[in-house]
Amino acid sequence: MNLPLVLSKRHRRIRSIKDCEPGLPYTEIISNEGQRINLCKSLEYTQDSSRITSLPINNDVIHSKLLRMFPELVKIYSKHIINLPTKFILNENEVSKVEEIRVDSLIIGGGTSALGALSELSGKERVLMITAEVLGNLRNENMPLPQTNREDFIKILNSIIKDNKDKIIEGILLGKFDEGIAFRTNGRILIVNSNRVFLATGGRYIPPIFSGNDTPGVISKNLYFRLREKINRIEVVGNSDDAVRVLLSVNDSKKILINNGILFLSKYYRELIESIGIEILKTKTLRVHRTSDGLQIFTDEKQFYSDALVYAVIKQPKVDHAYNIGLSYSFDKYLHIYMPNHSIEGKANENVYIIGGMRGISDEYTSFLSGKASVNSKYLDEFIDNMKTYNYIFNYYDNSFIVNSSPYLYGDSGYVCECEDVTYDQVNRKIKDGFNSVEEIKRVTGLGTGECQGKICTYIVGSITKSENLITFRSPLYRLVI
């Protein structure tokens, strides 16, 4: 399996993509020639490291009195030691004009939940759907759906898209501003005001912590399904239905690596595990090394060789999006997810509904029903029945009082923040020093201040500390070149 290879910012570690969501670590880089490169579309890319001095420096130095006493050292550090681009060529398409529009209902995001909401709103009011990917992950996974025929379902979705093509715009959420909610779309900034908002930007999979967790080939469930044709051997680490779905795509031995013995499984997938004989391998530690034969993976008692280690611990809603547009959220100590506060219908406040992956729903058909039920109450009972049977996230509504240890920890080493090269050891030392909130740890380590602005690392630290709050996710949520 070929993956693009780049060097990390401070430690010069060889890194690669883990996911292709825009804005996540190493999805884009600036080459030495100043060109912006999308690594998800340039799998053969390898960064030239000849100009970079190989002198890794602990991040604690950046926060030490030494640099305050000798500020000139910062210039030397930035120019010769840290891995930063020396120039940037501006693409004419990135210079954007600003337009404003008002609609009755705004659907932010795509996938089956957004299309479910769109199908109920269309024809009744002025509606606009803005998304980076219309069909979302369903386009890549190509897996059977337990409730309905997949091909028939896709025909329904394509019919919705065809009937509403004038209401769908390709774009990326930038966040909420005084003027309205802003998007980057087709060479312009579009600012939208609406009476109602349906937030359908989904969730993401957070990488677990273990020795070698930044090794190229450690990838998310989403990236695995994008590259599945190029991957022969996999191992899976995770605690949820999503890990089982990955294993359904392979023909060889099926096992799930978990750290604490707790599986977040729906009724359907719990029964499926038993019927097809998936092995649950418990291990307190994981170690991964890159070799000429792929990845060498060590557990407490066994070792494996694999092309990829796929993680699907649990689907974490993109709370950074929800918080940015004004929604509150809470930390569930059983599932270890941050969830926007909402009713069973998905209502977060008077004007905003959250649907699909933004509620942690990973089953595509249930996600579709969540969109429909948020608009039309006649779908609510069917939605709840599907939640109970096909979605582990239904435990969120029953088990919020149960405390569980973090499902992300597999030992005491690894990287928490790959953007800024912050290790678990550094974070753990700061916790022992009395810094217990995610915001405090961000300030003393620098995590959450890099390219992805905390979209990965803050959730890990929150799970470790069981913090009720993350950080302030300010606009713009994604890069903006003007």
C-alpha positions in Angstrom: 0.0 0.0 0.0 1.4 3.4 -1.0 0.9 6.4 1.2 2.3 9.9 0.9 5.2 10.5 3.3 6.0 13.8 5.0 8.1 14.9 8.0 6.4 16.2 11.1 6.8 19.8 12.2 9.1 19.5 15.3 10.3 15.9 15.7 10.8 15.1 12.0 8.8 11.9 12.3 7.7 10.3 9.1 4.0 10.8 8.9 1.1 10.2 6.5 -2.6 10.7 6.2 -5.0 9.0 8.6 -8.2 10.4 7.2 -9.2 12.6 4.3 -11.5 15.1 6.1 -10.2 18.6 5.1 -8.2 20.2 7.8 -7.1 17.1 9.6 -3.4 16.5 10.1 -1.3 15.9 6.9 -4.3 16.0 4.5 -2.7 19.0 2.9 0.9 20.4 3.0 2.8 23.2 1.5 5.7 21.7 -0.6 9.2 23.1 -0.6 8.3 24.8 -3.9 5.3 26.6 -2.2 2.5 24.6 -3.8 -0.4 23.4 -1.7 -0.8 19.7 -2.1 -3.8 17.5 -1.2 -2.1 14.3 0.0 -5.4 12.3 -0.3 -5.0 12.9 -4.1 -1.2 12.5 -4.2 -0.6 9.1 -2.7 2.9 8.9 -4.2 4.2 12.1 -2.7 7.3 12.1 -0.6 8.6 15.3 1.0 12.2 16.4 0.4 13.8 16.7 3.8 17.3 17.8 2.6 16.9 21.4 3.9 15.7 20.4 7.4 18.1 20.0 10.3 17.6 16.7 12.1 17.5 18.0 15.7 14.3 17.1 17.4 13.5 19.4 20.4 11.1 18.7 23.2 8.1 21.0 23.1 8.7 22.0 26.7 11.6 24.1 25.5 9.2 26.3 23.6 7.5 27.1 26.9 10.7 27.5 28.9 12.2 30.7 30.3 15.2 30.2 28.0 13.3 31.5 24.9 11.9 34.4 26.9 15.4 35.4 27.9 16.8 34.9 24.4 14.0 35.7 21.9 16.5 35.6 19.0 16.6 31.8 19.4 13.0 31.7 18.3 14.0 33.0 14.8 16.8 30.4 14.5 14.5 27.6 15.7 11.7 28.6 13.2 14.0 29.0 10.2 16.4 26.1 10.6 15.0 23.4 12.9 11.2 23.5 12.7 9.7 22.0 9.5 7.7 24.9 8.1 7.3 26.1 4.4 9.6 28.9 3.3 7.2 30.2 0.6 3.7 29.9 -0.6 2.3 30.4 -4.1 -1.2 31.8 -4.0 -3.7 30.0 -6.2 -6.0 32.5 -8.0 -9.0 30.3 -7.3 -8.5 30.9 -3.6 -9.1 34.7 -3.8 -12.7 34.8 -2.8 -15.5 37.3 -3.1 -18.3 37.4 -0.5 -22.0 36.8 -1.2 -24.9 36.7 1.2 -28.1 34.7 0.9 -31.2 34.1 3.1 -33.2 30.8 3.2 -35.9 29.3 5.3 -33.8 26.1 6.2 -30.1 25.5 5.9 -28.7 22.0 5.9 -25.0 22.0 6.8 -23.3 18.8 5.6 -24.2 15.8 3.5 -24.7 12.1 3.6 -27.9 10.2 4.2 -29.1 12.3 7.2 -28.9 15.5 5.2 -30.6 13.9 2.2 -33.3 12.6 4.5 -34.0 16.1 5.8 -33.8 17.6 2.3 -36.4 15.1 1.1 -38.9 16.3 3.7 -38.2 20.0 3.4 -38.1 20.3 -0.4 -41.1 21.8 -2.0 -42.4 23.2 1.3 -40.0 26.1 1.8 -36.8 27.6 0.5 -34.0 25.2 1.5 -30.3 25.1 0.8 -27.9 22.2 1.5 -24.1 22.9 1.6 -21.7 20.0 1.8 -18.2 18.8 0.8 -19.5 15.4 -0.1 -23.2 14.8 -1.1 -23.4 11.0 -0.4 -20.8 11.0 2.4 -19.1 7.8 3.4 -21.8 5.6 1.8 -20.1 6.2 -1.5 -17.0 4.5 -0.4 -18.1 1.7 2.0 -20.1 -0.5 -0.4 -21.3 -2.7 2.5 -24.7 -4.4 2.9 -27.3 -2.6 4.9 -29.1 -4.8 7.5 -32.5 -3.1 7.2 -32.9 -2.6 3.4 -31.4 -3.4 0.0 -28.3 -1.2 -0.5 -28.9 -0.6 -4.3 -32.5 0.3 -3.8 -31.5 2.7 -1.0 -28.9 4.4 -3.2 -31.5 4.8 -6.0 -33.7 6.7 -3.5 -30.8 8.9 -2.5 -29.8 9.6 -6.1 -33.5 10.5 -6.9 -33.4 13.0 -4.0 -30.2 14.5 -5.3 -31.5 14.7 -8.9 -34.8 16.3 -7.8 -33.0 18.9 -5.6 -29.8 19.6 -7.6 -30.6 23.3 -7.6 -30.6 23.3 -3.8 -27.3 21.6 -3.3 -24.0 23.5 -3.2 -20.5 22.1 -2.8 -18.7 23.9 0.1 -16.9 23.7 3.4 -18.2 25.1 6.7 -16.0 28.0 7.9 -18.1 28.8 11.0 -20.5 31.3 12.5 -19.7 35.0 12.1 -21.7 38.2 13.1 -23.0 38.3 9.5 -24.2 34.7 9.4 -22.8 31.2 8.9 -20.0 31.2 6.3 -18.9 28.6 3.8 -16.0 28.4 1.4 -17.5 27.3 -2.0 -16.3 27.6 -5.6 -14.0 30.6 -5.3 -16.3 32.6 -3.0 -17.3 33.0 0.6 -21.0 32.4 1.0 -22.7 33.8 4.1 -26.1 32.2 4.9 -28.8 33.3 7.2 -31.8 31.1 7.9 -34.7 30.5 10.1 -33.7 26.9 10.9 -30.4 24.9 10.7 -30.0 21.2 10.3 -26.4 20.2 11.3 -25.3 17.1 9.4 -21.6 17.4 9.2 -21.1 14.0 10.9 -18.5 12.5 13.1 -14.9 11.4 12.9 -12.8 8.6 14.3 -10.2 9.6 16.9 -6.9 7.6 16.7 -6.0 5.7 19.9 -2.8 6.2 21.9 0.0 3.6 21.7 3.6 3.4 20.8 4.0 4.0 17.1 0.5 5.4 16.7 1.8 8.0 14.2 3.3 5.3 11.9 2.2 5.5 8.3 -0.4 2.8 7.8 -2.3 3.5 11.0 -5.5 4.7 9.4 -9.2 5.5 10.2 -12.1 3.4 9.1 -13.0 6.2 6.7 -9.6 6.2 4.9 -9.6 2.4 4.9 -12.8 2.2 2.8 -11.4 4.9 0.4 -8.2 2.8 -0.1 -9.6 -0.7 0.3 -8.7 -1.9 -3.2 -5.0 -1.1 -2.4 -4.9 -2.9 1.0 -4.6 -6.7 1.4 -4.0 -7.3 5.1 -5.6 -5.4 8.0 -5.9 -5.5 11.8 -8.7 -3.6 13.5 -8.6 -1.7 16.8 -11.9 -0.4 18.2 -14.8 -0.9 20.5 -17.9 -0.4 18.4 -20.2 -1.5 15.5 -17.8 0.4 13.2 -15.0 -2.0 13.9 -17.2 -4.9 13.1 -18.2 -3.3 9.8 -14.5 -3.0 8.8 -14.1 -6.8 9.4 -17.1 -7.6 7.3 -15.1 -6.4 4.3 -12.3 -8.9 4.7 -12.2 -12.7 4.1 -9.3 -13.8 6.3 -9.2 -14.1 10.1 -11.4 -11.6 11.9 -10.4 -10.1 15.3 -10.9 -6.9 17.1 -8.2 -5.4 19.4 -9.7 -3.7 22.4 -8.1 -2.3 25.6 -10.6 -2.5 28.4 -12.9 -5.3 27.4 -16.0 -3.1 26.9 -17.6 -3.3 23.5 -20.1 -0.6 22.4 -22.3 -2.8 20.3 -25.9 -2.6 19.1 -28.2 -5.6 19.4 -27.7 -6.5 15.7 -23.9 -6.4 15.7 -23.6 -8.1 19.1 -25.5 -11.1 17.6 -23.5 -10.9 14.3 -20.2 -11.2 16.2 -21.3 -14.4 17.7 -22.7 -15.8 14.5 -19.6 -15.2 12.3 -17.0 -15.9 15.0 -15.2 -12.6 15.4 -12.4 -12.9 18.0 -12.2 -10.2 20.7 -8.5 -9.8 21.6 -8.0 -7.9 24.8 -4.7 -6.1 25.3 -3.5 -3.4 27.6 -0.7 -2.3 25.2 -0.1 -1.9 21.5 3.1 -1.2 19.7 3.5 -0.7 15.9 6.7 -0.6 13.8 7.0 0.0 10.1 9.0 -2.8 8.3 9.7 -3.8 4.7 6.8 -6.3 5.1 4.3 -3.7 6.3 3.3 -3.0 9.9 4.6 -5.2 12.7 1.9 -5.0 15.5 2.6 -6.2 19.0 -0.1 -6.8 21.6 0.5 -8.1 25.2 0.9 -11.7 24.0 0.9 -11.8 20.2 2.3 -10.1 17.1 1.0 -9.7 13.6 2.1 -8.3 10.2 -0.3 -6.2 8.3 -0.6 -3.6 5.6 -2.7 -1.3 7.8 -4.0 -1.0 11.3 -7.5 0.4 11.1 -9.0 2.2 14.0 -12.7 2.7 14.7 -13.0 3.1 18.4 -16.2 5.1 18.4 -17.8 7.7 16.2 -17.1 11.1 17.8 -19.6 13.8 16.7 -17.9 17.0 15.4 -18.6 19.0 18.5 -16.2 21.7 17.1 -18.9 22.4 14.5 -21.8 22.3 17.0 -20.1 24.5 19.5 -19.0 27.0 16.9 -22.6 27.7 15.8 -23.7 28.1 19.4 -24.7 24.7 20.7 -23.9 23.3 24.1 -22.5 19.8 24.6 -21.7 17.3 27.4 -19.2 14.5 28.0 -20.6 11.0 28.2 -18.3 9.1 30.7 -19.5 5.7 29.5 -19.0 6.1 25.7 -16.3 8.7 26.1 -17.8 11.0 23.5 -18.7 14.7 23.5 -22.3 15.0 22.3 -24.3 18.2 21.4 -27.2 18.4 23.8 -30.4 17.4 22.0 -33.8 15.7 22.3 -34.6 12.3 20.8 -35.9 14.2 17.7 -32.6 15.8 17.3 -33.7 19.3 18.5 -30.7 21.2 20.0 -32.4 24.5 20.5 -35.4 26.5 19.0 -33.8 26.8 15.6 -31.1 24.0 15.3 -31.4 20.3 14.8 -28.5 17.8 14.8 -28.9 14.7 12.6 -26.9 11.6 11.5 -23.2 11.4 12.5 -23.5 14.6 14.5 -25.5 12.5 16.9 -22.9 9.7 16.7 -25.1 7.6 14.4 -23.0 5.4 12.1 -25.7 3.2 10.5 -26.5 4.8 7.2 -30.2 4.0 7.1 -30.9 5.1 10.6 -29.0 8.3 9.8 -31.4 8.8 6.9 -34.4 8.4 9.2 -32.9 10.8 11.7 -33.0 13.5 9.0 -36.6 12.7 8.1 -37.7 12.5 11.7 -36.2 15.9 12.5 -38.7 17.4 10.0 -41.6 15.0 10.1 -42.7 13.3 13.3 -44.3 10.4 11.5 -40.8 8.9 11.1 -39.9 9.1 14.7 -41.1 5.7 15.9 -39.3 4.0 13.0 -36.2 6.0 13.8 -36.2 5.0 17.5 -36.8 1.3 16.6 -33.7 1.4 14.3 -31.7 3.2 17.0 -32.4 0.5 19.5 -31.5 -2.4 17.1 -28.8 -1.1 14.8 -26.9 1.6 16.7 -24.7 1.4 19.8 -25.1 5.1 20.3 -28.6 4.4 21.7 -26.6 3.6 24.9 -26.1 7.4 25.2 -29.7 7.8 26.2 -29.5 5.0 28.8 -26.0 4.8 30.3 -24.9 8.4 30.8 -24.5 7.7 34.6 -22.0 4.8 34.1 -18.3 5.8 34.3 -15.9 3.9 32.0 -12.1 4.2 31.5 -10.9 5.8 28.2 -11.1 3.4 25.2 -8.3 5.3 23.6 -5.4 4.3 25.8 -3.1 1.4 24.9 -0.1 2.0 27.0 1.8 5.1 28.2 3.5 6.3 25.0 2.4 7.7 21.6 1.5 11.0 20.1 -1.6 12.9 21.2 -1.2 15.9 18.8 0.5 15.0 15.5 0.3 18.6 14.3 2.5 19.9 17.0 4.3 16.7 18.0 2.9 16.6 21.6 3.3 13.2 23.2 1.2 11.3 25.7 4.1 11.5 28.2 4.1 15.3 28.0 0.4 15.5 28.5 0.5 13.0 31.4 3.3 15.0 33.1 1.2 18.2 32.9 -1.8 16.4 34.3 0.4 15.3 37.3 1.4 18.9 37.7 -2.2 19.8 38.3 -3.4 20.9 34.8 -6.7 19.0 34.5 -8.7 20.8 31.9 -8.2 20.5 28.1 -7.8 24.3 27.8 -5.1 24.3 30.4 -3.2 21.5 28.9 -3.5 23.2 25.5 -1.8 26.3 26.9 1.1 24.5 28.5 1.9 22.0 25.8 0.7 23.7 22.5 -1.5 20.9 21.5 -4.6 22.0 19.6 -2.8 25.0 18.1 -1.6 23.4 14.8 -3.1 22.8 11.4 -6.2 21.0 12.6 -6.9 23.4 15.5 -7.7 20.6 18.0 -10.1 18.6 15.9 -8.4 15.3 17.0 -6.1 15.9 20.0 -8.5 17.8 22.3 -11.0 14.9 22.2 -8.2 12.5 23.3 -7.2 14.7 26.2 -10.8 15.2 27.1 -11.3 11.4 27.3 -8.2 11.0 29.4 -9.1 13.7 31.9 -12.9 13.2 31.6 -13.1 16.9 31.2 -16.6 18.4 30.7 -15.3 21.0 28.3 -12.8 21.0 25.4 -11.5 24.3 23.9 -13.0 27.3 22.2 -13.5 26.4 18.5 -13.4 29.7 16.8 -14.2 30.7 13.2 -12.8 29.9 10.7 -13.0 26.2 11.4 -10.9 25.4 8.3 -8.2 27.2 6.5 -9.2 30.4 4.7 -6.9 32.0 2.1 -8.2 35.4 0.9 
